[in-house]
Amino acid sequence: MTKKNVVISILGVVKDNKGRGSRRWQTWRPNISLVMQEDFKVDRLELLYDPQYFRMAGKVVADIQSVSPHTEVVLVEAPWSDPWDFAEVYGWFDQYTRHYPVKTDSENYYLNITTGTHVNQICMFLISEARLIPASLLQISPDFEAENRAVGTLRIIDLEQAKYDALASRYQEQAQTGQDFLKSGIKTRNTAFNNLIAEIEQVAIASSDPILLEGPTGAGKTQLARRIYELKASRNDVMGKFVSVNCATLRGDGAMSALFGHSKGAYTGAQQSREGYLKNANQGILFLDEIGELGLDEQAMLLHAIEEKRFYPVGSDKTVFSDFQLLAGTHQNLQQAVIKGTFREDLLARINIWSWKLPGLSERLEDLEPNLDFELHQHARQKNKQVRFNKTARAAYMKFATLPDSLWSSNFRDLTASVNRMVTLSEGGRINEDNVNKEVSRLKQRWQPLSPVSQKIELTDYLGEDQLTQLDQFDQMQLASVIEVCLQCRSMAEAGRKLFNVSRSEKASTNDSHRLRTYLTRFGLTFKDITEKKMTQI
């Protein structure tokens, strides 16, 4: 059975009303042209019209029926008080489509976007794209070179067609480009990290709310913050500068002045006024690394500046305006800092709208090799000198770098320094086995614990007497050994790699942290319990 063609169109109060008398048949009129197409039969035309143009609609219907008697015309009142009001127009279309009797087994649907306001046309596009009605878009245009100018040409735009798919693919490619940009073009392989970057990219584009980047020292927080700024600047989302501040360097009275500026004569030695970091970041991005190091007074003023976009420089009775997006970095547990009273709870609530924890290098060892290549590329670009590993040396370095005992305690700073040393000592632009062996020795020496744990583990510090009496001596000795390893390590992931150093190599996907967590749970313990107990004993 041949399906009927159903077109939903809007009465063109100007274009459909052109021409008088017999001249109207030589004049292009969109809805008349629609039913005059030789290769497109309109079986039903649902004509949306403003009630105040009822008489005009009647004349257009009469002309349609005279040139296309088989076309059924249904007049539909669309009483928009303002056809340029998007909320009103889209609300009407939403209700109209919800109650529309769709019969896809017998009818094909089209939305004519030739007539109506731009708002009307946008709403029709959204309806089609969202498949509120399974309709293709349709457009009529005049053909001034045709013998009969009244007919014009018809074009169907199917949003399900390959051309639309190509546009969607292009959008996905652009999104991927944004993610690669945030990763400095490094083709990282860690799935969790890639998902994290994809989410950050989405939020960075769509929002100007504060962003909190957590993670260990050297995990790349500052680099990521700068890339977020560059991404937003490339889209003209920010017009000001990127201002980066390490809050650990701000101490005493100078902290207030550095952040908020000061007026001339505010204190001894203030011979001229100064704009602080917050003012310098106006219309741009302010990155406060190690924000947990700020004093409580600075935290209070920062909260006010974020919320009001105004603050008082030191010694001034006039406020300064600055509209910036705040990015903050920390290696601390700010929730714990709130409990200790060293960080304001209201400030944390304000900057914790979007927060992500960046993993350390040891938690994403599969990304070590592409980052190694990135470091070599950076050296070549900066020094204008290409240096490469020979095959054997590269294999030896990668084998050591991905061992469970390879701590990478300073994360990417360790890797950058390591590559720099090997490149500097290489000869003839090649890093050989001797360079790698010496570098491995250096790293092993650097990663030796400063004060190895030698104390005897007393399980009574961690378990009650009742629990201990339920454990075999074997279980007690094993648990004591596990606790000792935990005390030597900076993270649960590091402890897990040491404890499961052999069995982890037999697994396709390792999750050492989960295995250690499961083991400790048997005794009602957590890694945090153990490390905090260590702090209370110091």
C-alpha positions, 0 to 999 in steps of 0.5 A: 500500500502506498503511503500518503504524504502529509505536510504540516505548514504555516500560512505565509501571511506575506508570501502566500498573499502575493499577486492579485487576480490572474497574476497570482498564478505567475507569482511564487507562493510557498503553500501553493507551490507546495501542491504544484510539484510534479514529483511530490504529491501532497495528500493532506496539508495541515495549514497552521494559521493565526485566527486573525488571518482566517479570510486570507487562509480561506483564499489560500485554501481555495487556490490550493484546491483549484490547482490540486483537487486531490489535496485535503486541506485541514486548517489548524488555529495557532493563536500565538500572541507573539510568534517570536516568543520561543517559549510560547511557540514551542509550548504550543508545538509541544502540545500539538505534537503530543496529541497528534494521531501519528500513523506511520504505517500509512502516512509519511510526515513532513514539516514545511519550514519555508514560512513563519518566523525564524522561531517557528522554523527553529521549533519545527526543526527541534520537533523533527530532530527530537522525533516528537513527530517522525517527520522530515523537514521540507523547504520550498524555494522560487525558481526564477529561471523556470518557465512557470515561476509559480511552481518553484523547487522542493527540497526534503531534509531528512535528519536521519539521512547520512548527511545529518549523520556526517554532521553528528560525526563531525560534532563528535570529532570536535568533542574528541578534539576538545578532550585531546586538547585537555590531555595536551594531545597525549593519546592516553589509554586509561579508560577511567582517566579518559572518561574523567577528561571527557566529563571535564571537557563537557563541564568546562564548555557548558559552565562557569562554576568553580571547579575543584581538581584534587589529586597528589602532587605532580598529577597534572592539576596546574597543566589541566587548569591551564588547558581548560583556560585555553579551551575556553579562550579558543571558544571566546568563553573567557576574554581575560588572563589565566592567573595561576597562584600557588597558595602554599607560597602566600604567608602572613600579611602578604597573602591578603595583599597578593590576592586582593591587592592594596591601596597606597599607604595601606601598610608600611612600605606600600608606596603605591597601590597594587592590583591583586591576583583576583583583579588580574583574573577579571574576565578570565580564570583564576587557578588557586593551587593548594587552596587548602593552604589559605588562611581562614581570613583569606578564605572568608574574603575569597568566598565573598569575592566569588559570590559577590564579584566584589571585594575590598583591597587591603586598606581601601574602603572602596570595593573592586569588581572582578568577574572570574571563574575559579579553578582550585587545586589541592592534594589535601582532603578538604572534608577532613580539613573542615573537621579540623577547623582549618578550612571553611565549610561554606567555602568548600560547599561553594567550590565543590560544585564540580570536583574531580580527583586526578589519579597519580601516574602509578594508578594509570601505568598504561599511560606511562608510554604515551607520556614518555613519548610526549616528554621526548617530543617536548624536549625536541620542540624546546631544544630543537634536538631530536633524541630517541631510545634505542629499542632495547633501552626503551624496553628496559625502561618501560619494564622498570617503569611499570613494575609494582615497586616503581612508585612514581611518588612525584608522579609526572614530575618524576617522569619529566625529570627522569626523561630530562636526565636521560636526554641530557646524558645521551650521546648522538641523539640516542638513549642507550641501555647504559643511560637507562641502567643509570637512571633506574638506579637513580630512581630506586635511590630517590624512592627509598623511604626516608624512615622505614617502618621498623616498629613491631606491629601490635594488632591490639592497636587495631583490633579488640581482644575479642577479635584477636582471640577469634584469629589463628596465629597464621591470620594474625601474622598475615594481618600484621604483615599487611598492616606494615606494608600499608604503613610504608605506602602513601596510597592503597593502590601502592600498597595493593601493588606491593602485596599482590605483585605476582598474582596481579600479572596473571589478571587481564584487569587488575584492581589491587585497591579493591582486593586490599579493601576486601581483605581489610574489611574481613577484620573491620579495617580500612586503609584510612584507619591504619594510616590515621592510627599511624599519625596518632602514634607519631 
